[in-house]
Structure formats: C-alpha cells, structure tokens
C-alpha cells in the first residue's frame, strides 16, 4: 500500500498498518490517492511522465509531501506552462444575430458584436444588450 514505507518495517517486523499508526501518533498522516492514471513533471525542455503511478500523500503538521512511484518515461514539453490554448473561433449564425437584435432592439452590428463577445451564447448576448 505504501511502497516507500515497506522497507522500513522489514527488520523490525512492522507491518505497513502498524507503521502508519506510529506515524499518525507523531502527527504524520499518510493517505494513498486512488485511480491516478498519470503524473507529469514539467520542465522547460522536457516532461517526465509517470504512468500507472502509486501516489501517497504524507501530511506532517500542515506540510504535504507526495511520494510517487511508477513507470517513468520522458517526452518533449506539450505546451509552455501558463500559455493559453489557442481560441477556436465561434461561428455566429445570422438567425442568432436577428434573434438577439429583435429581443433587445439593438441593430444587427451590435447584436453580432454581443454574440461574438459572449462566444455565441444567446442568453448572455441578450442580457448584455438589455442591460445597456
């Protein structure tokens, strides 16, 4: 259950359950994350990918540490950290423009601009124009 702790109990005969109990008495809690499929460590020039990981979280007086074990591989960085994904243009239908214009009394250009700003959301565009 806790791969990093299994070696600690080897000579003394401590089971992982007893070791967890002892650590808890010292204010250290260990829990295992379930259903983790992948852990990615991103660096500027590469990513380290841990597949089929076992992830344990150790909480010691409010400080959390993670222990990760699994199958390691490397790959090129998938994208720069903090870089926004490219926006997909939203198709604005003429019928939507006419509907927004008729509901708000705005002209077609204003209705189309409101739809583009709201990424095609009819209700948001109508509310935006109605609140002016």
C-alpha positions as CSV (number, residue, x, y, z in Angstrom):
1,X,0.0,0.0,0.0
2,X,2.8,2.4,0.8
3,X,5.8,1.4,-1.3
4,X,8.2,3.8,0.4
5,X,7.4,2.5,3.8
6,X,7.6,-1.2,3.1
7,X,11.4,-1.3,3.6
8,X,11.2,0.5,7.0
9,X,9.4,-2.4,8.6
10,X,11.5,-5.2,7.1
11,X,13.8,-6.0,10.0
12,X,11.6,-4.9,12.9
13,X,8.6,-6.8,11.5
14,X,6.4,-3.7,11.4
15,X,3.5,-4.0,9.1
16,X,2.5,-1.0,6.9
17,X,-0.6,-0.7,9.1
18,X,1.5,-0.5,12.3
19,X,3.9,1.9,10.7
20,X,1.0,4.1,9.6
21,X,-0.4,4.1,13.2
22,X,3.0,5.0,14.6
23,X,3.4,7.9,12.2
24,X,-0.1,9.1,13.0
25,X,0.8,9.2,16.7
26,X,3.6,11.6,15.7
27,X,1.3,13.9,13.8
28,X,2.0,12.4,10.4
29,X,-0.8,11.2,8.3
30,X,-0.3,9.1,5.1
31,X,-3.0,8.5,2.5
32,X,-2.9,7.0,-0.9
33,X,-4.6,8.7,-3.9
34,X,-6.9,6.3,-5.8
35,X,-7.4,6.0,-9.5
36,X,-4.4,8.1,-10.6
37,X,-3.6,7.4,-14.2
38,X,-0.6,9.6,-14.9
39,X,1.7,12.2,-13.1
40,X,3.5,14.7,-15.3
41,X,6.5,16.8,-14.1
42,X,7.0,19.7,-16.5
43,X,10.4,21.4,-17.1
44,X,11.2,24.0,-19.7
45,X,12.9,21.4,-22.1
46,X,11.1,18.1,-21.2
47,X,8.4,16.4,-19.3
48,X,8.8,13.3,-17.1
49,X,5.7,11.1,-17.2
50,X,5.0,8.5,-14.5
51,X,2.4,6.0,-15.9
52,X,0.4,3.7,-13.7
53,X,1.6,5.6,-10.6
54,X,1.2,4.8,-6.9
55,X,0.8,8.2,-5.2
56,X,1.0,8.6,-1.4
57,X,0.4,11.9,0.4
58,X,2.2,12.5,3.7
59,X,0.8,15.3,5.8
60,X,3.1,16.4,8.6
61,X,1.8,19.3,10.6
62,X,0.2,21.0,7.6
63,X,3.1,20.3,5.2
64,X,2.1,17.9,2.4
65,X,4.7,15.7,0.6
66,X,3.9,13.4,-2.3
67,X,5.6,10.1,-2.9
68,X,5.2,8.8,-6.5
69,X,6.3,5.5,-8.0
70,X,5.5,4.0,-11.3
71,X,6.7,3.6,-14.9
72,X,8.9,6.6,-15.9
73,X,9.2,8.0,-19.4
74,X,10.2,11.3,-20.9
75,X,8.7,13.4,-23.7
76,X,9.0,16.9,-25.3
77,X,7.0,19.5,-23.5
78,X,3.4,19.5,-24.5
79,X,2.9,23.3,-24.1
80,X,4.5,26.1,-22.2
81,X,3.3,26.5,-18.7
82,X,0.9,29.4,-18.4
83,X,0.4,29.6,-22.1
84,X,-3.3,30.0,-23.0
85,X,-4.6,27.5,-25.5
86,X,-5.5,28.9,-28.9
87,X,-9.0,30.1,-29.1
88,X,-11.3,28.4,-31.5
89,X,-13.3,30.9,-33.5
90,X,-17.1,30.8,-32.8
91,X,-19.4,30.7,-35.8
92,X,-22.2,33.3,-35.4
93,X,-25.3,32.4,-37.3
94,X,-27.3,35.1,-39.0
95,X,-30.5,33.8,-37.4
96,X,-28.9,34.2,-33.9
97,X,-27.9,37.8,-34.8
98,X,-31.5,38.5,-35.9
99,X,-33.0,36.9,-32.7
100,X,-30.7,38.9,-30.4
101,X,-31.5,42.1,-32.3
102,X,-35.2,41.5,-32.2
103,X,-35.2,40.7,-28.5
104,X,-33.1,43.7,-27.5
105,X,-33.9,46.4,-30.0
106,X,-30.2,46.6,-30.9
107,X,-29.1,46.9,-34.5
108,X,-27.6,43.9,-36.3
109,X,-24.0,45.0,-35.9
110,X,-24.4,45.5,-32.1
111,X,-26.2,42.1,-31.8
112,X,-23.4,40.4,-33.7
113,X,-20.7,42.1,-31.6
114,X,-22.5,41.0,-28.4
115,X,-22.7,37.4,-29.7
116,X,-19.0,37.4,-30.6
117,X,-18.1,38.7,-27.1
118,X,-20.3,36.1,-25.4
119,X,-18.8,33.3,-27.7
120,X,-22.2,32.6,-29.3
121,X,-24.2,32.4,-26.0
122,X,-27.6,33.8,-27.0
123,X,-28.8,34.5,-23.4
124,X,-25.6,36.2,-22.4
125,X,-25.7,38.4,-25.5
126,X,-29.3,39.4,-24.8
127,X,-28.6,40.2,-21.2
128,X,-25.6,42.2,-22.1
129,X,-27.5,44.3,-24.6
130,X,-30.6,44.6,-22.4
131,X,-28.6,46.0,-19.5
132,X,-27.4,49.0,-21.5
